[in-house]
Amino acid sequence: MDAYSLQETAKTIRCLSMDAIQQANSGHPGLPLGCAELGALVYGEFMKHDPADPQWFDRDRFVLSAGHGSMLVYSLLHLSGYDVSLADIESFRQVGSKCPGHPEYGVTPGVETTTGPLGQGVATAVGMAVAETMLAARFNTSERTIVDHYTWVLAGDGCLQEGLSAEAASLAGSLGLGKLIVFYDDNAITIDGNTSLSFNEDVCARFMAYGWHVQKGDAYDADGIRKLVAAAKAEQGRPSLIALKSVIGKGAPTMEGSHKVHGAPLGPEEVARAKAAMGVPVDSRFWVSPDAKKFFATRAAELAASHSTWLAEYQAWRAEEPVQAAELDAMLAGTALSTPVWPGYESGQAIATRNASGAALNAAFAAWPGLVGGSADLTGPNVTALPGPAYSRSERAGRMLHYGIREHAMAAISNGLAIHGGFRPFCATFLVFADYLRPALRLAALMGLPVVYVMTHDSVYIGEDGPTHQPVEHLASLRAIPNVLVLRPADAEETSEAWAWAMARTDGPTVIALTRQNLPVVPKADPIWKDTFRTGAYVVHSQAGEPDVVVLASGSEVSLALAAAQLVPGKNVRVVSVPSLETFLSQPEELRDTIAPPEARILGCEAGRSYGWDSLVDGFMGIDRFGESGPGAKVAAHLGFTAEALAAMIAEV
């Protein structure tokens, strides 16, 4: 990229960003103005991509972790030839625009992930970098290289202050992800003012301690940045941090360098002054340099030619490796390569649902070549061990990851694996630690990513660990997140069906909540219960005639409800398993009435808070306080959560 094209591109980015933010009367001009030259180099020189095919799977990925600076990437996508028009940019931050306030996955061609919550982009990019190494190890051959790309990130002080980025960076260093390159926009400014208010650490020293290759430079020294990038690419065994000193809002004559330029329009007078200083007509709006457009048109043709060369290599690889090609096709489609053989069980068999989940996970592992994942240092308790070697810096083909005690990074990295393409990730921890990963789970739901969350130790029945480890509000809080499917199977058979449902899901994450304690496999009154299961509820136990009482229960409480029903012989009691409360609530009223007739008294039972059940039941036995330390059954009895207590509620009807 010659100096003149770089200058014209940077001017275009600044003008488009200032005008779009001014017109919307909302936005963050500081980063796009401060990083305009860097963005021009990344898209105009460093990245391997093809604007004509944004989903090319061997493209480099660019993640704007500091997502508030979205006009930087929208300007570059427009110049590069992606399907982002000037009209789209003119509608910045408006309802239905391709250019929303923060980059959103699936909304804007060329945007790789939803960012905005700081640190999420850095951690998600780690997942993308892991995915690249996994695919390369599995599919590149001595004759053909079909996977060879970089993951680029632009992060700011806010991203690197968030604990999430620290978790992810630590793991990335341990794994030696050499094709991950993070640019640190080191402008020493956050919303409140200079970073010295609260952030005085040596960021570069911290990343060196994580095991990163660290360099420093000037955000406006193009040749210097080229040398830094060349050195980063030459370092194959460590991820790279390139810290670039920059000026927030550069080019705004009276405001650059101030925290006031971070998150508000410059104002018409300052925009005019900035344009005049750049030699752009003051009265222009959404100005684009003709020479920048010409440069990127030539660049697009070069990128398309490079893509064509790769495609020829790829087609030759497919001809030479038909078995691997079929496997890759299944992975990219997110489908099974063979019919899964789910484990079977006998009625009355006692097994913890976490153990049943481990068996189902291994069945899924055998059928879905793209299934990868791991636990946050709880592989044994979560029962998530997979066959073969684990993924590491020396074993890139491994499909099981050891995340360490990093729940939040684990979830965000899982998002990156899912977004990258080729993988169906799962991750695992205790249900109570959903609190540590919730922001990344929310983004998975927002982006519609089919990540599976294995969450064990799902109630006060875990006992001795006490209230810090006993979830009571967590099922309700997870169900409250839109597009999250929460499944709480009642026995081993239901657990296999929960995994089958999760693996069939393509448009959002699934949480499977599982017991540590053994549960009996219960006989099912519904002869087609595996089908009815997908409606969110089905009849487990029923007597002749219309029921007096219907008990709706989930998970371990289905067994408790069955025991309670036996204690009230004078009542016609129907017991219903509700593996997915929110799914059942979404069903037509007619269907719900066939399972829980409105003429009957309807009771709910779950070892947690009642939120979410209220509209469905007339009475509820739950737990609306924190637990206690002690043997699980004794804790439940202490809290009044027993079959006898539920039977008393049934008898009152």
Legacy VTK file of the C-alpha trace (Angstrom):
# vtk DataFile Version 3.0
C-alpha trace
ASCII
DATASET POLYDATA
POINTS 653 float
0.000 0.000 0.000
1.708 3.206 -1.115
1.851 6.231 1.161
-0.647 8.245 -0.869
-3.280 5.471 -0.893
-2.758 5.034 2.829
-3.297 8.748 3.403
-6.422 8.878 1.235
-7.870 5.800 2.938
-7.259 7.260 6.386
-8.920 10.529 5.348
-11.915 8.591 4.033
-12.258 6.631 7.263
-12.161 9.826 9.289
-14.702 11.634 7.112
-17.157 8.723 6.959
-16.850 8.166 10.694
-17.331 11.808 11.643
-20.320 12.254 9.335
-22.080 9.010 10.260
-21.733 9.693 13.973
-22.779 13.309 13.568
-25.848 12.359 11.519
-26.864 9.694 14.052
-26.092 12.144 16.873
-24.628 9.101 18.591
-21.455 7.084 18.447
-17.761 6.882 19.247
-15.468 8.862 16.931
-12.308 8.572 19.018
-11.132 5.131 17.888
-11.954 5.399 14.152
-10.104 8.691 13.943
-7.207 7.480 16.064
-6.739 4.142 14.275
-7.545 5.140 10.690
-4.033 4.474 9.371
-3.790 1.137 11.147
-7.160 0.037 9.790
-6.088 1.014 6.283
-2.963 -1.131 6.570
-4.844 -4.137 7.962
-7.454 -4.204 5.182
-5.303 -2.721 2.453
-2.181 -4.801 2.999
-2.015 -7.339 5.837
-5.230 -9.366 5.676
-6.000 -12.322 3.426
-9.700 -12.067 2.571
-12.091 -11.780 -0.357
-14.880 -9.182 -0.200
-16.731 -11.149 -2.887
-16.893 -14.192 -0.577
-17.104 -13.103 3.068
-17.570 -16.731 4.209
-14.443 -18.165 2.564
-13.301 -20.442 5.356
-9.549 -19.885 4.896
-9.843 -16.101 5.151
-8.065 -14.159 7.856
-10.401 -13.012 10.620
-10.465 -9.439 11.925
-12.088 -8.761 15.286
-12.731 -5.209 16.454
-12.769 -6.016 20.153
-13.211 -2.324 20.943
-16.575 -2.538 19.217
-17.657 0.973 20.121
-15.343 2.118 17.302
-17.547 0.344 14.768
-17.355 3.083 12.146
-13.728 2.108 11.568
-14.697 -1.340 10.339
-17.821 -0.175 8.470
-15.723 2.362 6.550
-13.155 -0.291 5.675
-15.777 -2.839 4.641
-17.332 -0.265 2.326
-13.985 0.664 0.777
-12.902 -2.975 0.454
-15.954 -3.915 -1.593
-18.115 -5.781 0.903
-21.873 -5.390 0.637
-21.875 -2.265 2.800
-23.027 0.750 0.816
-22.781 4.459 1.517
-26.521 4.373 2.151
-25.890 1.756 4.835
-23.290 3.987 6.445
-25.635 6.967 6.239
-28.139 4.933 8.269
-25.560 4.211 11.002
-27.186 3.335 14.328
-30.707 3.328 12.872
-33.221 0.496 13.202
-32.600 -2.168 10.563
-29.273 -0.751 9.415
-26.374 -2.939 8.299
-24.266 -0.595 10.417
-25.558 -0.922 13.994
-23.970 0.900 16.910
-21.651 -2.004 17.699
-20.615 -4.700 15.214
-23.126 -7.536 15.133
-22.511 -11.019 13.784
-24.892 -11.942 10.978
-25.965 -8.346 10.355
-23.017 -6.869 8.442
-21.096 -8.819 5.763
-17.481 -9.009 6.888
-18.179 -8.608 10.608
-16.866 -11.777 12.234
-18.386 -11.519 15.710
-20.585 -9.342 17.880
-18.462 -7.026 19.998
-19.110 -4.141 22.312
-18.954 -5.706 25.772
-15.253 -5.069 26.285
-12.880 -8.007 26.295
-15.299 -10.353 24.545
-13.660 -9.789 21.167
-10.182 -10.623 22.441
-11.398 -13.852 24.032
-13.561 -14.846 21.067
-10.575 -14.329 18.781
-8.593 -16.805 20.885
-11.270 -19.373 19.995
-10.913 -18.509 16.309
-7.156 -18.949 16.524
-7.595 -22.323 18.239
-9.989 -23.362 15.458
-7.424 -22.512 12.785
-4.792 -24.722 14.393
-7.251 -27.588 14.836
-8.334 -27.517 11.198
-4.764 -27.194 9.946
-3.642 -30.189 11.998
-6.510 -32.346 10.807
-6.655 -31.460 7.119
-3.371 -30.070 5.810
-1.178 -32.686 4.171
2.465 -32.789 3.172
1.369 -31.949 -0.381
-1.483 -29.515 0.236
-2.106 -26.641 2.626
-5.754 -25.662 2.694
-5.880 -24.065 6.168
-3.439 -21.238 6.803
-4.836 -17.987 8.118
-4.383 -15.401 10.848
-6.693 -13.898 13.434
-6.259 -10.138 13.869
-7.637 -8.129 16.776
-7.833 -4.441 17.567
-8.264 -3.892 21.302
-8.149 -0.848 23.520
-7.443 -0.087 27.141
-10.999 -1.037 28.086
-10.633 -4.492 26.548
-7.372 -5.111 28.351
-8.685 -3.939 31.704
-11.517 -6.463 31.675
-10.694 -9.686 33.502
-11.999 -11.746 30.593
-9.162 -10.678 28.313
-6.651 -11.611 31.004
-8.121 -15.116 31.273
-8.093 -15.584 27.509
-4.634 -14.093 26.988
-3.179 -16.340 29.670
-4.565 -19.425 27.968
-3.512 -18.207 24.501
0.046 -17.853 25.758
-0.022 -21.319 27.297
-1.281 -22.766 24.012
1.260 -20.901 21.872
-1.217 -19.530 19.333
1.283 -18.037 16.910
-1.263 -16.896 14.336
-3.080 -14.613 16.763
-1.998 -10.964 16.421
-3.516 -8.322 18.702
-3.022 -4.615 18.079
-3.258 -2.632 21.304
-4.618 0.863 20.682
-2.542 2.455 23.435
-4.067 5.943 23.637
-4.178 6.143 27.450
-7.822 7.308 27.429
-11.058 5.817 28.732
-14.483 7.381 29.222
-13.695 8.990 32.574
-10.369 10.468 31.476
-6.731 9.439 31.352
-6.043 5.802 32.169
-3.789 6.969 35.009
-6.980 7.406 37.031
-7.109 3.647 37.574
-4.792 1.783 35.185
-1.065 2.178 35.731
0.256 -1.291 35.029
2.774 -2.215 32.362
0.496 -3.994 29.903
3.371 -5.169 27.737
5.152 -6.734 30.720
1.918 -8.487 31.679
1.541 -10.018 28.228
5.184 -11.054 28.198
4.495 -12.869 31.458
1.574 -14.624 29.747
4.046 -15.970 27.167
3.245 -13.544 24.344
5.595 -12.020 21.787
5.352 -8.300 22.589
6.415 -5.286 20.518
5.856 -1.545 20.702
5.436 1.026 17.970
3.799 4.191 16.676
0.283 3.972 15.237
1.251 6.496 12.525
4.547 4.946 11.394
3.467 2.721 8.507
6.894 1.242 7.816
7.391 0.605 11.505
4.068 -1.231 11.726
5.007 -3.339 8.704
8.194 -4.431 10.447
6.296 -5.230 13.636
3.760 -7.342 11.729
6.539 -9.164 9.862
8.192 -9.994 13.166
4.876 -11.151 14.626
4.300 -13.462 11.680
7.808 -14.831 11.988
7.063 -15.801 15.603
5.212 -19.100 15.199
5.251 -20.281 18.814
3.683 -17.328 20.608
0.696 -15.039 20.087
1.680 -11.437 19.427
0.738 -8.161 21.070
1.676 -5.046 19.115
1.238 -1.992 21.338
0.838 1.129 19.232
0.938 4.584 20.765
-1.981 6.480 19.273
-3.956 9.675 19.722
-7.670 9.282 20.337
-9.676 11.398 17.937
-6.639 12.195 15.790
-7.477 14.828 13.224
-10.059 16.653 15.361
-8.113 19.922 15.756
-9.362 21.041 19.175
-10.470 17.726 20.655
-7.890 15.062 19.762
-6.274 13.429 22.763
-9.233 14.194 25.043
-11.606 11.718 26.658
-14.401 13.954 25.374
-13.869 12.599 21.865
-14.379 8.985 22.960
-18.132 8.575 22.933
-19.957 11.594 21.508
-20.259 13.345 18.123
-17.643 15.996 17.484
-20.210 18.653 16.639
-20.595 20.341 13.231
-17.965 23.001 13.899
-15.267 20.504 14.853
-16.165 18.266 11.912
-15.746 21.241 9.589
-12.408 22.148 11.161
-11.200 18.546 10.799
-12.188 18.379 7.131
-10.503 21.683 6.408
-7.306 20.455 8.054
-7.386 17.331 5.883
-8.015 19.297 2.695
-11.482 17.840 2.257
-14.352 20.157 1.204
-15.876 21.471 4.401
-19.423 21.159 3.081
-18.949 17.580 1.862
-20.907 14.787 3.486
-19.850 11.134 3.537
-16.821 11.972 1.426
-14.911 9.074 -0.125
-11.563 9.583 -1.818
-11.712 8.473 -5.478
-8.097 7.365 -5.176
-8.859 5.238 -2.131
-11.719 3.599 -4.025
-9.384 2.966 -6.958
-6.766 1.405 -4.700
-9.255 -0.947 -3.067
-10.749 -1.954 -6.415
-7.281 -3.074 -7.486
-6.765 -4.714 -4.116
-10.063 -6.621 -4.440
-8.946 -8.035 -7.786
-5.644 -9.171 -6.244
-7.466 -10.788 -3.336
-9.877 -12.569 -5.690
-6.924 -13.942 -7.658
-5.324 -15.201 -4.435
-8.610 -16.834 -3.480
-8.763 -18.531 -6.894
-5.255 -19.922 -6.399
-6.299 -21.316 -3.039
-9.472 -22.767 -4.545
-7.443 -24.724 -7.101
-5.331 -26.116 -4.254
-8.485 -26.960 -2.335
-10.091 -28.796 -5.247
-6.914 -30.800 -5.763
-6.906 -31.676 -2.056
-10.529 -32.825 -2.255
-9.713 -35.117 -5.147
-6.741 -36.586 -3.306
-8.411 -36.860 0.119
-12.086 -37.819 -0.389
-12.527 -39.239 3.125
-11.130 -36.116 4.756
-13.159 -33.949 2.389
-16.370 -35.662 3.511
-15.367 -35.110 7.122
-14.645 -31.425 6.505
-17.965 -31.014 4.683
-19.807 -32.444 7.683
-17.881 -30.189 10.043
-18.585 -27.047 8.034
-22.271 -28.009 7.811
-22.406 -28.811 11.547
-23.851 -32.246 10.840
-23.104 -35.767 11.991
-20.957 -37.956 9.790
-22.704 -41.074 11.101
-25.927 -41.863 12.944
-25.323 -41.343 16.663
-25.752 -44.405 18.854
-27.161 -42.985 22.060
-26.739 -45.101 25.191
-29.763 -47.042 26.430
-30.888 -47.789 29.976
-33.258 -50.048 31.888
-36.105 -48.870 34.062
-35.033 -48.580 37.680
-31.349 -48.305 36.877
-29.768 -45.667 39.117
-27.285 -43.300 37.518
-26.358 -39.662 38.000
-27.382 -37.608 35.011
-23.849 -36.169 34.819
-22.609 -39.734 34.203
-25.323 -40.336 31.631
-24.280 -37.074 30.014
-20.697 -38.311 29.779
-21.876 -41.392 27.915
-24.065 -39.315 25.590
-21.214 -36.867 24.996
-18.998 -39.704 23.843
-21.756 -40.948 21.527
-22.004 -37.462 20.040
-18.206 -37.275 19.793
-18.189 -40.423 17.660
-20.854 -39.111 15.288
-20.022 -35.390 14.960
-16.435 -34.852 13.783
-16.716 -31.166 14.644
-17.620 -31.705 18.305
-14.862 -30.232 20.475
-14.741 -28.799 23.957
-13.763 -29.166 27.529
-14.167 -28.135 31.111
-12.968 -25.344 33.370
-10.718 -27.667 35.394
-13.641 -29.960 36.227
-13.252 -32.717 33.654
-13.845 -35.481 36.195
-16.725 -33.896 38.142
-18.371 -32.735 34.889
-17.736 -36.144 33.250
-16.523 -34.556 30.029
-13.397 -36.570 29.187
-13.057 -37.401 25.485
-11.044 -40.161 23.795
-7.624 -39.383 22.399
-5.040 -36.773 23.308
-6.145 -33.382 24.564
-5.524 -30.251 22.504
-2.254 -28.506 23.382
0.585 -26.545 21.798
2.145 -29.883 20.791
-1.086 -31.725 19.890
-3.211 -29.513 17.661
-5.495 -32.312 16.467
-6.822 -33.003 19.967
-10.534 -32.396 20.424
-10.683 -31.956 24.197
-9.549 -28.656 25.678
-8.286 -27.971 29.172
-9.421 -24.420 29.954
-8.075 -24.166 33.477
-10.071 -22.192 36.013
-11.308 -19.709 33.428
-15.075 -20.087 33.040
-15.628 -16.758 31.300
-12.812 -17.233 28.794
-13.969 -20.815 28.213
-17.408 -19.618 27.131
-16.065 -16.806 24.948
-13.505 -19.110 23.329
-16.348 -21.549 22.638
-18.116 -18.698 20.834
-15.004 -18.198 18.714
-14.846 -21.893 17.845
-18.498 -21.830 16.782
-18.191 -18.599 14.784
-15.051 -19.700 12.996
-16.844 -22.577 11.320
-16.166 -26.283 11.390
-16.857 -26.871 15.072
-19.718 -27.636 17.440
-18.226 -26.655 20.804
-19.290 -27.617 24.280
-17.973 -26.305 27.575
-18.517 -27.442 31.136
-18.573 -26.270 34.736
-20.821 -26.425 37.799
-24.247 -24.825 37.363
-23.547 -22.307 40.115
-20.585 -20.991 38.113
-22.836 -19.942 35.271
-22.424 -16.588 37.004
-18.802 -16.504 35.851
-19.586 -17.050 32.173
-22.999 -15.432 31.714
-21.863 -12.472 29.527
-20.366 -14.813 26.923
-23.405 -17.110 27.109
-25.603 -14.077 26.468
-23.582 -13.234 23.363
-23.898 -16.842 22.166
-27.665 -16.454 22.484
-27.600 -13.072 20.742
-25.539 -14.448 17.853
-27.476 -17.733 17.629
-24.422 -19.926 18.236
-25.085 -23.641 18.942
-22.733 -23.947 21.916
-23.612 -26.672 24.443
-23.105 -25.862 28.127
-22.720 -28.902 30.373
-23.548 -27.703 33.900
-23.427 -30.260 36.674
-24.088 -30.228 40.436
-27.435 -28.657 39.699
-29.092 -28.257 43.120
-28.825 -28.237 46.909
-28.508 -32.021 46.715
-24.760 -31.614 46.169
-24.755 -31.199 49.940
-21.565 -30.674 51.853
-20.054 -27.982 49.629
-22.695 -25.683 51.012
-24.545 -22.600 49.791
-21.663 -21.187 47.725
-21.912 -24.226 45.465
-25.646 -24.932 45.660
-27.534 -23.213 42.824
-31.029 -22.013 43.694
-31.572 -19.016 41.392
-29.534 -20.188 38.410
-32.126 -22.132 36.426
-34.496 -19.174 36.563
-31.784 -16.702 35.592
-30.613 -18.782 32.640
-34.165 -19.288 31.408
-34.553 -15.514 31.462
-31.962 -15.085 28.681
-33.699 -15.062 25.286
-32.769 -17.872 22.903
-31.136 -20.056 25.565
-32.564 -23.573 25.723
-32.309 -24.842 29.303
-32.701 -28.625 29.651
-32.886 -30.377 33.012
-33.265 -34.113 32.374
-34.979 -36.297 34.969
-32.990 -39.473 34.357
-30.378 -41.098 32.149
-32.789 -41.710 29.270
-33.830 -38.076 29.226
-30.173 -37.078 29.318
-29.500 -38.861 26.032
-32.506 -37.086 24.526
-31.245 -33.762 25.888
-27.947 -34.258 24.057
-29.782 -35.282 20.878
-31.850 -32.084 21.102
-28.800 -29.938 21.783
-26.887 -31.373 18.834
-29.876 -30.874 16.533
-30.103 -27.216 17.514
-28.428 -24.772 15.118
-29.684 -21.348 16.162
-28.678 -20.875 19.777
-26.973 -22.271 22.869
-28.229 -25.098 25.051
-27.651 -25.516 28.771
-27.911 -29.088 30.109
-28.268 -29.058 33.918
-27.212 -32.322 35.520
-27.145 -34.045 38.894
-24.236 -35.347 40.901
-26.522 -37.751 42.804
-27.905 -40.946 41.282
-31.452 -40.890 39.916
-33.565 -43.901 38.935
-34.561 -44.368 35.312
-38.300 -43.863 35.521
-40.937 -45.676 33.424
-42.682 -43.341 30.994
-46.457 -43.349 30.596
-46.218 -41.536 27.260
-45.421 -44.171 24.594
-43.950 -41.508 22.270
-42.220 -39.568 25.022
-39.061 -39.011 22.960
-41.138 -36.982 20.521
-43.186 -35.227 23.178
-39.953 -34.435 25.038
-39.223 -31.772 22.387
-42.387 -29.901 23.366
-40.775 -29.263 26.735
-42.935 -31.615 28.838
-44.511 -35.072 28.744
-46.502 -37.379 31.034
-44.372 -39.728 33.122
-47.095 -41.167 35.383
-50.841 -41.145 34.908
-53.886 -42.977 36.261
-57.185 -43.790 34.593
-59.625 -40.905 34.459
-59.090 -37.194 34.747
-56.387 -36.168 37.209
-57.224 -34.315 40.402
-53.689 -32.984 40.601
-50.943 -32.548 38.033
-47.423 -32.203 39.371
-45.007 -30.551 36.957
-41.396 -31.227 37.888
-37.942 -31.057 36.361
-34.748 -32.997 36.836
-34.312 -34.838 40.113
-37.699 -33.603 41.309
-39.504 -35.891 38.867
-38.465 -38.846 41.042
-39.478 -36.896 44.125
-42.901 -36.194 42.592
-43.398 -39.861 41.766
-42.571 -40.770 45.359
-44.978 -38.126 46.640
-47.777 -39.400 44.409
-47.443 -42.840 46.003
-47.973 -41.277 49.427
-51.432 -39.953 48.487
-53.373 -43.031 47.297
-56.709 -41.251 47.463
-55.818 -38.757 44.765
-55.631 -39.173 41.023
-52.173 -37.684 40.493
-50.474 -37.148 37.163
-46.719 -36.521 37.153
-45.228 -34.574 34.262
-41.553 -34.192 33.487
-40.703 -30.682 32.313
-37.190 -30.870 30.874
-37.583 -27.423 29.284
-39.903 -25.036 31.066
-39.548 -22.197 28.585
-40.213 -24.522 25.636
-43.357 -25.871 27.274
-44.559 -22.345 28.040
-44.137 -21.439 24.368
-46.451 -24.242 23.194
-50.040 -23.571 22.092
-52.500 -23.603 24.962
-54.299 -26.589 23.474
-51.161 -28.707 23.665
-50.338 -27.611 27.194
-53.887 -28.462 28.270
-53.555 -32.054 27.048
-50.604 -32.516 29.372
-51.760 -30.360 32.270
-55.583 -30.076 32.072
-56.735 -26.733 33.482
-59.557 -28.471 35.404
-56.959 -30.114 37.626
-55.016 -28.462 40.397
-51.530 -27.886 38.958
-48.496 -27.920 41.218
-44.884 -27.262 40.344
-41.806 -28.749 41.962
-38.188 -27.767 41.378
-35.200 -27.399 43.695
-34.877 -23.712 42.986
-36.753 -20.446 42.794
-40.264 -20.250 41.413
-39.597 -17.510 38.853
-40.897 -18.637 35.474
-43.313 -21.211 36.874
-45.835 -18.723 38.202
-48.052 -18.470 35.129
-48.255 -22.241 34.822
-49.004 -23.544 38.312
-51.438 -23.005 41.160
-48.885 -23.889 43.807
-45.161 -24.442 43.889
-42.695 -26.298 46.071
-39.267 -24.805 45.588
-36.355 -23.256 47.415
-36.342 -19.502 47.832
-33.317 -19.162 50.074
-29.657 -20.145 50.016
-28.758 -23.660 51.086
-26.770 -25.255 53.875
-23.688 -27.412 54.238
-24.420 -31.040 54.989
-25.327 -34.344 53.323
-27.613 -33.631 50.384
-30.702 -35.472 51.628
-30.396 -33.859 55.045
-30.012 -30.413 53.521
-33.156 -30.973 51.455
-35.058 -32.173 54.527
-33.812 -29.184 56.524
-35.206 -26.924 53.803
-38.548 -28.761 53.843
-37.927 -30.179 50.391
-39.167 -33.758 50.696
-41.627 -36.172 49.125
-43.695 -35.946 52.310
-43.929 -32.162 52.025
-45.023 -32.420 48.400
-47.516 -35.161 49.294
-49.028 -32.838 51.885
-49.525 -30.200 49.191
-51.190 -32.800 46.952
-53.438 -34.012 49.781
-54.711 -30.486 50.415
-56.309 -30.336 46.982
LINES 1 654
653 0 1 2 3 4 5 6 7 8 9 10 11 12 13 14 15 16 17 18 19 20 21 22 23 24 25 26 27 28 29 30 31 32 33 34 35 36 37 38 39 40 41 42 43 44 45 46 47 48 49 50 51 52 53 54 55 56 57 58 59 60 61 62 63 64 65 66 67 68 69 70 71 72 73 74 75 76 77 78 79 80 81 82 83 84 85 86 87 88 89 90 91 92 93 94 95 96 97 98 99 100 101 102 103 104 105 106 107 108 109 110 111 112 113 114 115 116 117 118 119 120 121 122 123 124 125 126 127 128 129 130 131 132 133 134 135 136 137 138 139 140 141 142 143 144 145 146 147 148 149 150 151 152 153 154 155 156 157 158 159 160 161 162 163 164 165 166 167 168 169 170 171 172 173 174 175 176 177 178 179 180 181 182 183 184 185 186 187 188 189 190 191 192 193 194 195 196 197 198 199 200 201 202 203 204 205 206 207 208 209 210 211 212 213 214 215 216 217 218 219 220 221 222 223 224 225 226 227 228 229 230 231 232 233 234 235 236 237 238 239 240 241 242 243 244 245 246 247 248 249 250 251 252 253 254 255 256 257 258 259 260 261 262 263 264 265 266 267 268 269 270 271 272 273 274 275 276 277 278 279 280 281 282 283 284 285 286 287 288 289 290 291 292 293 294 295 296 297 298 299 300 301 302 303 304 305 306 307 308 309 310 311 312 313 314 315 316 317 318 319 320 321 322 323 324 325 326 327 328 329 330 331 332 333 334 335 336 337 338 339 340 341 342 343 344 345 346 347 348 349 350 351 352 353 354 355 356 357 358 359 360 361 362 363 364 365 366 367 368 369 370 371 372 373 374 375 376 377 378 379 380 381 382 383 384 385 386 387 388 389 390 391 392 393 394 395 396 397 398 399 400 401 402 403 404 405 406 407 408 409 410 411 412 413 414 415 416 417 418 419 420 421 422 423 424 425 426 427 428 429 430 431 432 433 434 435 436 437 438 439 440 441 442 443 444 445 446 447 448 449 450 451 452 453 454 455 456 457 458 459 460 461 462 463 464 465 466 467 468 469 470 471 472 473 474 475 476 477 478 479 480 481 482 483 484 485 486 487 488 489 490 491 492 493 494 495 496 497 498 499 500 501 502 503 504 505 506 507 508 509 510 511 512 513 514 515 516 517 518 519 520 521 522 523 524 525 526 527 528 529 530 531 532 533 534 535 536 537 538 539 540 541 542 543 544 545 546 547 548 549 550 551 552 553 554 555 556 557 558 559 560 561 562 563 564 565 566 567 568 569 570 571 572 573 574 575 576 577 578 579 580 581 582 583 584 585 586 587 588 589 590 591 592 593 594 595 596 597 598 599 600 601 602 603 604 605 606 607 608 609 610 611 612 613 614 615 616 617 618 619 620 621 622 623 624 625 626 627 628 629 630 631 632 633 634 635 636 637 638 639 640 641 642 643 644 645 646 647 648 649 650 651 652
